[in-house]
C-alpha cells in the first residue's frame, strides 16, 4: 500500500489548487502508514503557512520517491482507500479464521469480533461520515491538531473576523466547511461588513476572494483600500481618483508581499453559478470566500422559481465550503415581501 500512499502525496503536492479538501478530508489520515510522517508534515505546513508545501521542499526533507501522477488527486485517494479496505478485509478474515480454527473460539464470538472490525472500515466506504464520539483516541488526536493550529495562528484555529464582539462569542474563528449566511435588510451594510472581515483576514495573512454581483471590482477595491488604509484614503476621494502619491506608496509598501486579495465580478452579463465559483476557487485558491449576493445569482440548475433556487444554492454553497475546506460567507437580502 506504500505505492498508493506515495501517489496521493505526489498528487497533492503537484496539484495544490485541488488539494486542500484531500489534505484535510475526513479519516484520510488513517490511510497513511508507511508515509504518515510525510502526510503529517504536509498538514502542519499548511496549517502554519496556509499553502500546500513545495514538492521539492518535502522531498528534500523526507526523501520519498517522485511518482508520476496524472489527473485528479481524488482518483489516487480513492485508489488508496480501495487498497486499504481490501488489505484490512484480508487481514480481518485471516484473524477470524485463526480464532475459529486455531484458538477454538465459538462461532458467535468470532462473528462478533468480525463485525466490530469490519464496521470500522465503513468510514472509508461511504460519502456520509460516521463519527463515534466515544472513540477517545481519535478525539485526543483531533484536539491535538486543533490546539496546534490555534498555537500557530495566534490562539485561534480558524480565521478571526477581527470584529471583537463576534470573535469573543465565536472563539474558533471561521473554519473550513463553514457556511455563514449574512442576512439583513437592503442598505444595512452587509457588503461593507463582509469586506471588513476579508480585510481583517488579509491582514492576518489569509487570501480572501469576494464574488460580487452587485458592485464592480473597482468600487470594491476603493472600499478595501479605505478600510486597510486606516486613514490614508477616503472612499469618496478614491472614487474620484483623488489620492496623495506619498500615502499611496506608503500603502503599497505595507501590503506588497502579502497574499492576493481577489475580486470576481460578472460584468452584468454571465451567470456566476456555484459551478463557476468552483472554477474560480480552483484558479485562485482563496482561504475565505464572500458571495454578494444570493438573490442576484443562479443555482447550477438555473431554476426560475426563487424558492427552489435559494434552496439549491444553500446546498451548493455548503458543498463549496466543505469540499474546498474554506469558510463561505453568503450574503442574502431580507425584504418584507420576500418568500425566499
N, C-alpha and C positions, 0 to 999 in steps of 0.2 A: 504493500500500500504506500510505501515511501515514494514511489514514482508518481502516484496520483497526488500526493501532498505537494510534491515539487511543482507539478503542473499548475496547481491552484496558486501557489506562491508566485510563480513566474507570471501567471496571467494577471494577478492583482498588481504586481509591481510594474508590469509593462503596459497596463491599461488603466491608469489612475482615474480617468474620467468616469469609469463604470465600476469602481472597486470598493467604495465605502460601504455600500449595502452588503457586500460579500464579507468584508473585513469584520463587520460588527453584526453579522447575521446570527439569528437565534441558534444556539447549540453548535455553531461551526467550530468553536474551539475544541470541542470534544472529539473532532475528527482527526486532529493532529497528534501524532505520537512521535514519530522519528524527527520531525522538524517543528515541534511545539515551541522550542526556544526562539526560532526564527519568527514564527507567527506572533508570539507574544511581543517580541521586539518591534515588529511592524505596527502592532496596535498601540504600543506605548509611544512610538514615534508620532503616529497620527494624533493621538490624544494631546501630545505636547505641542506639535507644530501645525496641526490642522491641515496636514497634507500627507499623501502617500509617499513613503520614502523613495529615494532614487534607487534603482535596481543595483547599480554598481556599489553604492554605499553598503547595502545589505549583503551583497555577495562578498565584498572585501572583508566584512566583519565576520561572516559566518561560513564562508567557503562552500556554499551549496552550488549545485550544478545549474548552468544556463540551459534550460529546456525550451525547445521550440514550441510555441503555443500560437494558435491562430483562432480567432473567433471570440465569442463571449466567455467571460470568466465563469458565468453561471453554468455553462456546459461542463467545465472542468470540476466545478464544485459538485454538480450532480453526479459526475463520474466518481468522485471521491466518496460521496455518500453511498453510491451503489456498491463500491468495493468494500466499504466499511461494514455495511449491513450484511453483505454476503459472507465476509470473513467472520463477523460476530455470530451469525447463524450457525456456520460450520463449527465454530468453537463451542457454542452453547449445546448443539446437538451431540457433539463428541463427549462433552462433560456429562450430559444426561445419560448417554449410552453407558459411560463408565460407571456412573452411580447405580444404574439399573442392573448391570451385569457383573460388575466387579465388587461393588460395595453392598449389593443385595438390598438396596433401599426399595420400598414399596412403590408401585406404580403411581398412586396418588401423591406421594411425597416428591417423586421426580417430576411429575406433571406440574405440581405447584411451583417448584423451583424453576421449571422451564418457562412457565407463564410469566413469572416475575422478571426473568432475564429478557425474554422476548418483548415484554411491554416497554422496557427501557429503550428499545430501538424505534418505537413509534414516533419519537420526536424528530427522527431523521427522514421519515417516510411520508409525512403529511404536511400540507401547507399551513394547516392550523397548528398552533403551538400549544403543547400541553406543559404546564409548569407545576411540578409538585413542590408546593411551598414548604413542605416539611422535609425537603432534601437540604439539610443544613450545610453539607459540604459545598453544594452548589451556591447556596445563599452566601456563605462566607467568601467564596471566590468572587461573587458578584460585588459584594460590598467592598472587598479589597480593591477591585478595579474602579469602582465609583470614587473611593477615597483617594486613589492615586490620581484620577483625573481632576478631582477637586483641588488637590495639592498643587498640581501643575498649572491650574487655571485660576489661581488666586483665591481658592476657597469655594468655588462654585463648579460643579461638574459640567454644567451646561453653559449657555450664553446668557449673561445677565442683561436685563433690559436697560439698566442704567437709570431706571426710574425708582426712586427709593422705596415708596410705599408698596410697589409691586414686588420688588426683589426681597423685601422683608417678609412678604407672605409667600412668595413663590421661590423658596430658597434654593431649589435645584437648578434654576435658570431654565432657559428654553433648550429642550433636548431633542435629539434626533427622533423623528417619528411624531413629534407634537404637531397637532393641527389646532391653531388658535384662531377662532373667528372673532374679528374685531367688528362689533355691531353697534351702530348708532345712527341718529337722525342725520339727514343731509346737512352739511355745513358745520358739523361738530368736530372737525379737525382729526378725523380718523386717519387720513393720509399723512398729515403732519406728525401725528403721534407715532405711526409705524416707521416713518422716515427717521424720527428721533431715535427709535430703538435700533435701526440699522446703523445710524451714525455712531451710537454708543458701542455697538458690536464691532464696527470698523476700528474704532479707537483701541479696542481690546485685541486687535489682530485678526479678526474674522473677516471673511469675504461676503458681503451682502449682495443680494440681487432683488431689485424692485421691478416687478412686471406691472406696467400701468396702462390701463385702457382709458384713463381719464385725463391725464396730463402728458404733454410732450416731454421728452427726455431732458431738454434744455431747462425747462421750468423746475423739474425735479433736481437737476444739478444746482440751480440757484438756491433751492431750499437746503440742499446738503452743504453747500459752501457757507451759507449763512449760519447754519447750526454748528458746523465744525469749525468755522472761523472764529467763533466766540468774540464777536465784536469787530472783526476786521472788515466785514462786509454788512450791507443791509440787503434784504431781499429785493426791495424796490430799486436800490441802486444797481444791483446785478441785472435786473430786468431791463435796465436802460444802458447796460454796458459801462456804468459809472463805477470804476474801480481805481484805487490808488496802486500803482505798479509795485511800490515797496511792500504794501500789505499783501498783494497777490504773490509776490516772490517769497515772502515770509511763510505764507500758507503753503506754497508749493514745496518749499524746503522741508517743512514739517511733515508733509504727507508723502513725499517721494520715498519709494522703497516699501511702502505699506501695501497690503493686498489691494487687488482691484475692487472697485465698487461699481457693479453693473446695473444699468437701467435698460429694460427691454420694453419697447412700445410697438404698436402695430400700424402707426401712421394713419389710423382711422379706416383701414381697408380690410386687411386679412384678419380672420378669426384667430385668437390666441387660446386654443383649447388646451386642456391638460396634456394631451399628447404633444402639442407644440412646445409647451413648457418643459416637458421631459427632455426634448431635444436640446433646449437651451441649458438645462441643468447639466446634461452630458457635455455640452460645449464649454461651459464656464465653471462648473464645479463649485457652486456657492455653498457657504456654510449656513446661511439663513435666507429664506425666500419670503417676499411680501407680494401678494397679488391684489391689485387695486382696479376694479372691484368686481364682485361676483355677478351683480345684475347686468353688467355690460359684457359678460363673457358668454361663451357657449360650452356645453359639455362635449365630450368626444362623440356623442351621437347626434349633435346639433338638434336637440329636442326643441320643439316650438312651444311646448307647454312649460310655463315658468316653474311650476311646482316640480315637475319631473326633472327639469334642467337643474334646479338647485339641489334636489336630492342626489342626482347623479354626480354633480360637481363636488358635493361634500364627500362622497365616497372616493372620487378620483383624486382629489387633492390630499385626502388622508393617505391614499396609496402612494402618492408622490413623496409625502413626508416619510413614510415607513420604508419604502423601497430605496430611497436615497439617503436615509438616515440623517435628515435635516429637519429643523423646525420650519413650518409653513404658517405664515400669518395671512389669513384670508379676510379681506375687508368686505363687509356686507352692509348695505344701506337699509335702514329701517324707515318705512313710510307708513302713514296712517292707514292707507288703503291697500297695503301690500298683503297679498295672500301667500307669498313665498316664504 
